[in-house]
């Protein structure tokens, strides 16, 4: 741990570049710390000690659960049922629980970084912090959402005022440097309006273009999907239930960014309706215009009544700051109202007895679960993705939550979810993958035994939101590691469905120009597994699917905090290898040299068997048990 007497706090890559270009700014500084996740400090080199936010949190033992526990308590106080019930009608919202619960989970995500920074600052004070230096800023506090969208983003207003407050509170000297952006407040306000306008325009156009659902449909269950991965996850359950005589349908509601659910449903074989077919363009326009015009007064009213309810939370509990947090959170209300309108219409027209949703332990899941409860429908949430070990304000929005393994179950029950309603018998999406994985691994061993062959590395990217490009760094690390191998390598680039394909077409062409053998795979990940000998990723759940699918995985964790290994089962387990730098990655690849490959694959087969025994006790029966939950509310256990 470096000395932290004088710390320079930076909050974006632009600030880091200013430090790198002007060494005088670092005079007298003991350490530079980034206050936002994903901001790399590597260009500072060895001129000064530096820690990313992730490294600093790890150094002080500040866990995600430690951050989220006060955060959840704050959200529950801020979103007090009686107070919010009086406020929502100002936005044209019926004062039922669905919108309040949705905002409850949403505010937890929005304020997470602020709580992390506050805990880190207090730890630094305990470690001898005397002075905080930072770039000058102009403007009041602004809680900012969608940090991955850089347009007009002035992130310093999301952290600078908080830093000033913490310094004053602890008696720490402050030093502003530089001029600062005088139009920061205006830019953030314009950015906020543009984001709202873009969402409204997108939903308006989708509602106008969507085909209208046929009259007289009646189904047993609806499956709500918002992305290709969820359409794929719904397929085995719907196929299984169709064989039992049930009539189910998918309601497809594409994500605003990187929409791919409709295209996937169109290519599939299961019946589906576009959720936007249950609204009109005029309704979308009215909802957005009403919320935009009334949002500011609604936020003020939310803190006019009983502002003392959040007074115990310091900076975030100040009336003007909490009002600003509500203002930012209310930007999500138009989307939520549209979703509620469309689902209500769909439920009324289709008269289902059950609703199934995916990967939405957030604002969407809270809304869907409450609507199902109001209509006395059975509801099941299937969490296909992993989840951080945090305290969730509203962890169980539906009757039942299905997770992939026991560790995830413990995360949600620790947040207060009823253990009898959280099930860890595996995921239907994994059933077919697991069955195919046994045969795929045997085929890999047979292929390796036939002699020398190139090592086919499937590079699975992730839709990161941080400023630092983890995917580009992963490609760079692999290229560097491969340059010193004495056997051929074949690259298979597999972009995440929510990433633009064009970005990786450029990467492919650049690698090919340097004599690399590269292909770009745009199909389902499960199909890509059949083309690979090894899967390389960061922390993606693709590594878990690779393990189930019988293909060895390597998690390249360079620049990640070491505690990430303890937060994800498929990293904590020995089933996937871990590398923390380029030399470590090179050593792991060498284990799959032609002359060693059979031995390495056989060792991997043993690790995989242990992993499946520990984390996937259902061994391919998840579809049956989820189908039982949907049909009767019991898993047949």
KAHUFEN-V942091 format. One record per residue. RES is the residue in one letter. PHI is phi in radians with two decimals (none if undefined). PSI is psi in degrees with one decimal (NA if undefined). BURIAL is I if it has 9 or more other ideal C-beta (glycine too) atoms within 8 Angstrom, else O. Layout:
# KAHUFEN-V942091
{{RES	PHI	PSI	BURIAL} {RES	PHI	PSI	BURIAL}}
This chain:
# KAHUFEN-V942091
{{X	none	118.5	O} {X	-1.22	164.4	O} {X	-1.11	141.1	O} {X	-2.24	36.3	I} {X	-1.16	-46.6	I} {X	-2.12	116.9	I} {X	-2.05	133.7	I} {X	-1.72	117.6	I} {X	-1.66	128.1	I} {X	-2.17	153.3	I} {X	-2.21	2.5	I} {X	-2.79	168.8	I} {X	-1.13	-30.5	I} {X	-1.09	-41.3	O} {X	-1.15	-38.4	I} {X	-1.10	-41.4	I} {X	-1.10	-37.1	I} {X	-1.12	-38.9	I} {X	-1.15	-42.4	I} {X	-1.14	-30.1	O} {X	-1.57	-5.8	O} {X	-2.50	89.3	O} {X	-1.12	-21.2	O} {X	-1.09	-26.8	O} {X	-1.14	-19.6	I} {X	-1.69	0.9	I} {X	-1.05	126.7	O} {X	1.39	1.6	O} {X	-1.54	130.2	I} {X	-1.45	-34.6	I} {X	-2.75	142.5	I} {X	-1.81	132.2	I} {X	-2.24	130.5	I} {X	-1.49	132.9	I} {X	-1.64	4.6	I} {X	-2.29	140.4	I} {X	-1.05	146.9	O} {X	1.40	11.8	I} {X	-1.72	114.2	I} {X	-1.42	141.9	I} {X	-2.00	12.7	I} {X	-1.07	-31.4	O} {X	-1.21	-11.3	O} {X	-1.31	-16.0	I} {X	1.02	-136.8	O} {X	-1.81	13.0	O} {X	-1.16	-28.8	O} {X	-2.70	148.4	I} {X	-1.12	144.4	O} {X	-2.61	148.8	I} {X	-2.38	131.9	I} {X	-1.26	165.2	I} {X	-0.98	-43.4	I} {X	-1.07	-43.4	I} {X	-1.16	-39.8	I} {X	-1.16	-43.3	I} {X	-1.07	-41.3	I} {X	-1.14	-41.9	I} {X	-1.06	-34.4	O} {X	-1.67	4.3	I} {X	1.19	29.2	O} {X	-1.57	111.4	I} {X	-1.60	164.7	I} {X	-1.08	-34.8	I} {X	-1.21	-37.4	I} {X	-1.11	-34.3	O} {X	-1.25	-44.8	I} {X	-1.37	-17.4	I} {X	-1.16	-53.1	I} {X	-1.17	-31.6	I} {X	-1.04	-44.3	I} {X	-1.17	-41.1	I} {X	-1.09	-39.4	O} {X	-1.09	-45.8	I} {X	-1.07	-42.7	I} {X	-1.12	-37.8	I} {X	-1.24	-44.5	I} {X	-1.09	-41.6	I} {X	-1.64	41.3	I} {X	-0.89	133.1	I} {X	-1.04	-45.2	O} {X	-1.19	-42.5	O} {X	-1.15	-48.6	I} {X	-1.17	-30.5	I} {X	-1.07	-29.4	I} {X	-1.42	-22.6	I} {X	-1.56	-41.6	I} {X	-0.99	-35.2	I} {X	-1.03	-23.8	I} {X	-1.09	-25.7	I} {X	-1.68	8.6	I} {X	1.38	26.0	I} {X	-1.91	129.9	I} {X	-1.09	136.4	O} {X	-1.40	55.3	O} {X	-1.68	178.7	O} {X	-1.35	-18.7	O} {X	-1.07	-44.7	I} {X	-1.28	-39.7	I} {X	-1.06	-46.0	I} {X	-1.15	-37.0	I} {X	-1.09	-44.9	I} {X	-1.20	-30.8	I} {X	-1.01	-51.1	I} {X	-1.17	-36.6	I} {X	-1.16	-43.2	I} {X	-1.14	-32.6	I} {X	-1.02	-43.9	I} {X	-1.18	-39.9	O} {X	-1.14	-37.8	I} {X	-1.65	0.5	I} {X	-1.03	-45.8	I} {X	-1.13	-34.8	I} {X	-1.15	-43.2	I} {X	-1.15	-38.0	I} {X	-1.08	-45.1	I} {X	-1.13	-39.1	I} {X	-1.13	-43.7	I} {X	-1.10	-40.1	I} {X	-1.12	-44.0	I} {X	-1.04	-44.6	I} {X	-1.12	-35.8	I} {X	-1.15	-38.4	I} {X	-1.14	-39.1	I} {X	-1.05	-43.6	I} {X	-1.15	-20.3	O} {X	-1.67	9.9	I} {X	1.79	16.6	O} {X	-1.05	127.2	I} {X	-1.98	-34.2	O} {X	-2.49	138.8	I} {X	-1.97	124.8	I} {X	-1.94	141.4	I} {X	-2.80	162.1	I} {X	-1.26	140.3	I} {X	-1.06	143.8	I} {X	-2.32	159.8	I} {X	-2.28	121.3	O} {X	2.27	167.5	I} {X	-1.51	168.9	O} {X	-1.02	141.0	I} {X	-2.48	113.3	I} {X	-1.27	122.7	I} {X	-1.95	133.1	I} {X	-1.84	165.8	O} {X	0.95	61.2	O} {X	-1.14	-18.0	I} {X	-1.28	-15.7	O} {X	-1.61	107.6	O} {X	-1.43	-17.5	O} {X	-0.94	120.9	O} {X	1.06	12.3	O} {X	-1.23	125.1	I} {X	-2.11	80.2	I} {X	-1.21	-19.1	I} {X	-1.08	-25.2	I} {X	-1.32	-11.5	I} {X	-1.51	-13.3	I} {X	-2.33	-30.3	I} {X	-1.01	-52.1	I} {X	-1.04	-35.8	I} {X	-1.12	-43.6	I} {X	-1.08	-43.4	I} {X	-1.02	-45.7	I} {X	-1.06	-46.0	I} {X	-1.13	-38.6	I} {X	-1.10	-46.9	I} {X	-1.09	-41.0	O} {X	-1.12	-38.8	O} {X	-1.67	-1.7	I} {X	1.25	31.8	O} {X	-1.62	135.1	I} {X	-1.13	146.1	O} {X	-2.10	144.2	I} {X	-2.45	113.0	O} {X	-1.54	141.3	O} {X	-2.30	157.9	O} {X	1.36	179.8	O} {X	-1.62	-38.3	O} {X	1.43	158.7	I} {X	-1.56	111.0	I} {X	-1.26	-19.7	O} {X	-1.75	18.7	O} {X	-1.03	-45.1	I} {X	-1.11	-42.9	I} {X	-1.10	-43.5	O} {X	-1.11	-42.8	I} {X	-1.15	-39.1	I} {X	-1.13	-41.2	O} {X	-1.15	-40.4	I} {X	-1.04	-44.4	I} {X	-1.03	-44.9	I} {X	-1.17	-38.9	I} {X	-1.15	-40.1	I} {X	-1.10	-44.4	I} {X	-1.09	-43.1	I} {X	-1.11	-39.3	O} {X	-1.14	-43.1	I} {X	-1.08	-45.4	I} {X	-1.08	-43.8	I} {X	-1.10	-42.7	O} {X	-1.07	-47.7	I} {X	-1.19	-35.6	I} {X	-1.05	-48.2	I} {X	-1.17	-36.7	I} {X	-1.16	-40.3	I} {X	-1.14	-36.0	I} {X	-1.24	-35.0	O} {X	-1.53	-22.3	O} {X	-1.16	141.0	I} {X	-1.22	144.0	O} {X	-1.38	132.7	O} {X	-1.09	146.0	I} {X	-1.17	152.7	O} {X	-1.32	154.2	O} {X	1.36	10.5	O} {X	-1.28	142.5	I} {X	-2.49	132.3	O} {X	-2.32	167.4	I} {X	-1.52	-38.2	I} {X	-2.59	149.5	I} {X	-1.99	142.5	I} {X	-1.99	113.5	I} {X	-1.55	120.8	I} {X	-2.24	144.6	I} {X	-2.24	4.4	I} {X	-2.76	162.4	I} {X	-0.99	-41.7	I} {X	-1.06	-33.6	I} {X	-1.34	-34.6	I} {X	-1.05	-44.2	I} {X	-1.10	-39.2	I} {X	-1.20	-31.1	I} {X	-1.29	-28.7	I} {X	-0.93	-53.4	I} {X	-1.15	-31.2	I} {X	-1.25	-44.2	I} {X	-1.14	-38.7	I} {X	-1.10	-44.0	I} {X	-1.10	-45.9	I} {X	-1.21	-32.9	I} {X	-1.07	-37.4	I} {X	-1.15	-21.2	O} {X	-1.61	0.0	O} {X	1.68	6.8	O} {X	-1.45	150.1	I} {X	-1.91	107.7	O} {X	-2.09	162.6	I} {X	-2.56	148.7	I} {X	-1.61	137.6	I} {X	-1.86	113.7	I} {X	-1.79	121.2	I} {X	-2.23	99.8	I} {X	-1.11	149.0	I} {X	-1.08	152.6	I} {X	-1.12	-46.4	I} {X	-1.70	136.5	O} {X	0.94	57.5	I} {X	-1.21	128.7	I} {X	-2.51	0.8	I} {X	-1.20	-43.4	I} {X	-1.09	-43.3	I} {X	-1.08	-41.5	I} {X	-1.16	-42.4	I} {X	-1.13	-36.1	I} {X	-1.13	-33.5	O} {X	-1.43	-16.7	O} {X	-1.43	-174.3	I} {X	-1.97	-3.9	O} {X	-1.58	147.0	I} {X	-1.15	144.3	O} {X	-2.68	154.6	I} {X	-2.20	142.5	I} {X	-1.27	126.5	I} {X	-1.08	-29.6	I} {X	-1.25	-8.9	I} {X	-1.26	-8.8	I} {X	-1.73	18.5	I} {X	-2.50	164.5	I} {X	-1.94	155.7	O} {X	-1.00	-37.1	I} {X	-1.09	-38.7	O} {X	-1.14	-40.8	I} {X	-1.07	-46.7	I} {X	-1.07	-44.3	I} {X	-1.11	-41.9	O} {X	-1.08	-48.0	I} {X	-1.18	-43.6	I} {X	-1.13	-40.0	O} {X	-1.11	-46.9	I} {X	-1.16	-41.7	I} {X	-1.11	-42.2	I} {X	-1.28	-26.9	O} {X	-1.87	-1.5	I} {X	-1.07	-44.5	I} {X	-1.14	-45.4	O} {X	-1.16	-34.3	O} {X	-1.15	-40.6	I} {X	-1.12	-41.1	I} {X	-1.12	-42.0	I} {X	-1.14	-31.7	I} {X	-1.09	-27.3	I} {X	-1.88	-2.6	I} {X	-1.26	-30.5	O} {X	-1.72	121.9	O} {X	0.91	55.9	O} {X	-1.10	-20.6	I} {X	-1.16	-11.4	O} {X	-1.13	-20.1	I} {X	-2.05	14.2	I} {X	-1.13	-21.7	O} {X	-1.35	-2.2	O} {X	-1.83	30.0	I} {X	0.98	-125.2	I} {X	-1.03	-48.6	I} {X	-1.22	-13.6	I} {X	-1.63	-4.7	I} {X	-1.14	143.0	O} {X	-1.01	-45.9	O} {X	-1.21	-32.6	O} {X	-1.27	-45.8	I} {X	-1.09	-34.6	I} {X	-1.09	-41.4	I} {X	-1.15	-37.0	I} {X	-1.12	-42.3	I} {X	-1.12	-39.1	I} {X	-1.05	-45.6	I} {X	-1.13	-43.1	I} {X	-1.10	-35.9	I} {X	-1.18	-11.5	I} {X	-1.12	-20.1	I} {X	-1.52	-12.1	I} {X	-1.06	-42.8	I} {X	-1.00	-44.7	I} {X	-1.06	-41.8	I} {X	-1.14	-39.7	I} {X	-1.15	-40.5	I} {X	-1.08	-45.5	I} {X	-1.07	-42.8	I} {X	-1.15	-42.1	I} {X	-1.04	-48.3	I} {X	-1.16	-43.3	I} {X	-1.13	-41.0	I} {X	-1.05	-43.0	I} {X	-1.12	-44.4	I} {X	-1.11	-44.7	I} {X	-1.08	-40.7	I} {X	-1.15	-36.7	O} {X	-1.39	-36.1	I} {X	-1.65	-17.8	I} {X	0.82	51.1	O} {X	-1.31	158.8	I} {X	-1.74	-8.4	O} {X	-2.59	151.4	I} {X	-2.27	138.8	I} {X	-2.18	135.0	I} {X	-2.37	171.6	I} {X	-2.36	137.9	I} {X	0.91	38.3	I} {X	-2.27	51.6	I} {X	-1.40	65.0	I} {X	-2.71	-152.9	I} {X	-1.12	-38.3	I} {X	-1.19	-43.8	I} {X	-1.12	-39.6	I} {X	-1.08	-42.3	I} {X	-1.16	-46.8	I} {X	-1.09	-43.4	I} {X	-1.13	-39.9	I} {X	-1.18	-39.6	I} {X	-1.11	-40.6	I} {X	-1.11	-40.4	I} {X	-1.10	-42.6	I} {X	-1.09	-28.5	O} {X	-1.77	10.8	O} {X	0.99	38.7	O} {X	-1.72	142.2	I} {X	-1.15	145.4	I} {X	-2.43	139.5	I} {X	-2.36	127.8	I} {X	-1.86	128.9	I} {X	-1.95	113.9	I} {X	-1.63	91.0	I} {X	-1.31	-31.1	I} {X	-1.54	170.4	O} {X	-1.35	176.8	I} {X	-2.54	141.2	I} {X	-1.19	152.6	O} {X	-1.40	78.1	O} {X	-2.21	169.4	I} {X	-1.64	115.2	I} {X	-1.57	131.2	I} {X	-1.04	-39.3	I} {X	-2.38	81.2	I} {X	-1.33	-21.7	I} {X	-2.29	95.7	I} {X	-1.55	-18.3	I} {X	-2.09	175.5	I} {X	-1.04	-39.9	I} {X	-2.42	146.1	I} {X	-2.16	125.5	I} {X	-1.88	125.0	I} {X	-2.15	168.4	I} {X	-1.38	-22.7	I} {X	-2.79	173.9	I} {X	-1.17	-34.3	O} {X	-1.11	-42.9	O} {X	-1.11	-37.9	I} {X	-1.04	-42.1	I} {X	-1.16	-33.6	O} {X	-1.08	-45.8	I} {X	-1.31	-36.8	I} {X	-1.22	-30.6	I} {X	-1.15	-22.6	O} {X	-1.52	1.5	I} {X	1.92	0.5	O} {X	-1.19	141.9	I} {X	-1.12	118.2	O} {X	-0.98	-29.3	O} {X	-1.25	-12.3	O} {X	-1.96	5.0	I} {X	-2.01	120.9	I} {X	-2.05	131.8	I} {X	-2.04	48.8	I} {X	-1.74	23.0	I} {X	1.62	178.0	I} {X	-2.07	138.8	I} {X	-0.97	-36.3	I} {X	-1.04	-25.9	I} {X	-1.53	-15.3	I} {X	-1.02	-54.6	I} {X	-1.15	-37.1	I} {X	-1.09	-43.4	I} {X	-1.11	-44.1	I} {X	-1.11	-44.6	I} {X	-1.22	-26.6	I} {X	-1.11	-35.8	I} {X	-1.08	-45.7	I} {X	-1.21	-36.0	I} {X	-1.14	-40.9	I} {X	-1.16	-40.1	I} {X	-1.05	-40.4	I} {X	-1.15	-36.6	O} {X	-1.13	-42.1	I} {X	-1.13	-42.4	I} {X	-1.11	-39.8	O} {X	-1.11	-42.9	I} {X	-1.15	-34.2	I} {X	-1.23	-17.6	O} {X	-1.38	-7.2	O} {X	2.18	-165.0	O} {X	-1.12	134.5	O} {X	-2.75	153.4	O} {X	-1.09	151.2	O} {X	-1.54	117.4	I} {X	-1.60	111.4	I} {X	-1.84	116.0	I} {X	-1.55	113.5	I} {X	-1.67	108.2	I} {X	-1.74	115.0	I} {X	-1.55	173.7	I} {X	-2.32	154.0	I} {X	-1.50	68.5	O} {X	-1.13	152.4	I} {X	-1.97	-5.2	O} {X	-1.30	162.0	I} {X	-1.14	-39.5	I} {X	-1.22	133.5	I} {X	-1.53	91.2	O} {X	-1.14	-32.8	I} {X	-1.20	-43.5	I} {X	-1.09	-39.2	O} {X	-1.17	-34.1	I} {X	-1.12	-45.6	I} {X	-1.07	-42.6	I} {X	-1.10	-41.9	O} {X	-1.10	-42.3	I} {X	-1.14	-41.6	I} {X	-1.11	-41.0	I} {X	-1.14	-44.4	O} {X	-1.12	-40.6	I} {X	-1.20	-24.3	I} {X	-1.14	-18.4	O} {X	-1.95	17.1	O} {X	-1.64	149.5	I} {X	-1.79	24.1	O} {X	-2.49	155.6	I} {X	-1.27	150.2	O} {X	-2.18	138.0	I} {X	-2.02	124.8	I} {X	-1.56	137.0	I} {X	-2.19	105.1	I} {X	-1.47	122.8	I} {X	-2.12	94.4	I} {X	-1.16	149.7	I} {X	-1.15	146.1	I} {X	-0.99	-24.2	I} {X	-1.63	12.7	I} {X	-1.88	149.9	I} {X	-1.23	130.1	O} {X	-1.13	-33.8	I} {X	-1.01	-33.4	O} {X	-1.03	-40.7	I} {X	-1.49	-18.4	I} {X	-1.12	-38.4	I} {X	-1.16	-44.1	O} {X	-1.06	-44.7	I} {X	-1.01	-46.7	I} {X	-1.14	-38.6	O} {X	-1.14	-42.8	O} {X	-1.15	-41.9	I} {X	-1.08	-35.1	I} {X	-1.17	-17.8	O} {X	-1.81	25.3	O} {X	1.21	23.6	O} {X	-1.51	146.2	I} {X	-1.57	109.6	I} {X	-2.32	137.5	I} {X	-2.22	154.9	I} {X	-1.98	121.6	I} {X	-1.88	121.9	I} {X	-1.99	8.8	O} {X	-1.59	-170.6	O} {X	-1.07	147.3	O} {X	-1.05	-37.0	I} {X	-1.05	-36.2	I} {X	-1.24	-36.0	I} {X	-1.12	-31.3	I} {X	-1.01	-34.8	I} {X	-1.21	-12.2	O} {X	-1.75	0.6	I} {X	-2.04	152.8	I} {X	-1.75	-30.0	I} {X	-2.53	143.4	I} {X	-1.88	131.8	I} {X	-2.08	128.3	I} {X	-2.66	-171.2	I} {X	-1.66	-90.3	I} {X	-2.15	14.7	I} {X	-1.06	147.7	I} {X	-1.14	-9.9	I} {X	-1.04	-27.2	I} {X	-1.19	-35.7	I} {X	-1.19	-42.7	I} {X	-1.16	-33.1	I} {X	-1.10	-42.2	I} {X	-1.08	-45.7	I} {X	-1.12	-36.1	I} {X	-1.45	4.3	I} {X	1.43	21.2	I} {X	-2.10	127.7	I} {X	-1.03	146.3	I} {X	-2.15	149.6	I} {X	-2.20	123.1	I} {X	-1.70	113.0	I} {X	-1.61	106.7	I} {X	-1.86	23.0	I} {X	-1.01	130.9	I} {X	1.39	3.5	I} {X	-1.69	148.4	I} {X	-1.15	144.5	O} {X	-1.10	-24.9	O} {X	-1.27	-6.3	O} {X	-1.06	-29.0	I} {X	-1.11	-36.7	I} {X	-1.40	-12.6	O} {X	-1.59	-12.3	I} {X	-2.31	125.8	I} {X	-1.01	-42.4	I} {X	-1.30	-7.2	I} {X	-1.71	-38.8	I} {X	-1.13	-35.4	O} {X	-1.24	156.9	I} {X	-1.42	0.6	O} {X	-1.09	-35.3	I} {X	-1.87	135.0	I} {X	-1.31	153.9	O} {X	-2.17	137.4	I} {X	-2.20	146.3	I} {X	-2.06	-3.4	O} {X	-2.75	177.4	O} {X	-1.15	-38.1	I} {X	-1.14	-36.1	O} {X	-1.17	-38.4	I} {X	-1.12	-41.8	I} {X	-1.08	-41.5	I} {X	-1.12	-39.4	I} {X	-1.18	-38.0	I} {X	-1.15	-37.2	I} {X	-1.11	-25.7	I} {X	-1.12	-17.0	O} {X	-1.88	23.6	I} {X	-1.05	151.6	I} {X	-0.87	-42.1	I} {X	-1.30	-14.7	O} {X	-1.93	-5.5	I} {X	-1.16	-42.3	I} {X	-1.06	-46.2	I} {X	-1.06	-43.2	O} {X	-1.16	-39.6	I} {X	-1.20	-36.8	I} {X	-1.18	-38.4	I} {X	-1.13	-39.4	O} {X	-1.10	-38.9	I} {X	-1.01	-38.4	I} {X	-1.19	-41.6	O} {X	-1.14	-38.5	I} {X	-1.12	-42.3	I} {X	-1.07	-40.7	O} {X	-1.15	-40.1	I} {X	-1.09	-45.6	I} {X	-1.15	-40.6	I} {X	-1.06	-38.9	O} {X	-1.37	-43.3	O} {X	-1.87	-14.5	I} {X	-2.30	63.3	I} {X	-1.09	-21.2	O} {X	-1.17	-28.1	I} {X	0.79	54.5	O} {X	1.66	6.8	O} {X	-1.87	9.4	I} {X	-1.08	-39.0	I} {X	-1.04	-44.3	I} {X	-1.02	-44.1	I} {X	-1.32	-34.7	I} {X	-1.17	-39.9	I} {X	-1.05	-37.7	I} {X	-1.12	-40.6	I} {X	-1.07	-43.7	I} {X	-1.15	-40.3	I} {X	-1.32	-37.6	I} {X	-2.37	-6.8	O} {X	1.46	6.7	O} {X	-2.19	142.5	O} {X	-1.56	2.0	I} {X	1.32	16.8	O} {X	-1.34	NA	O}}
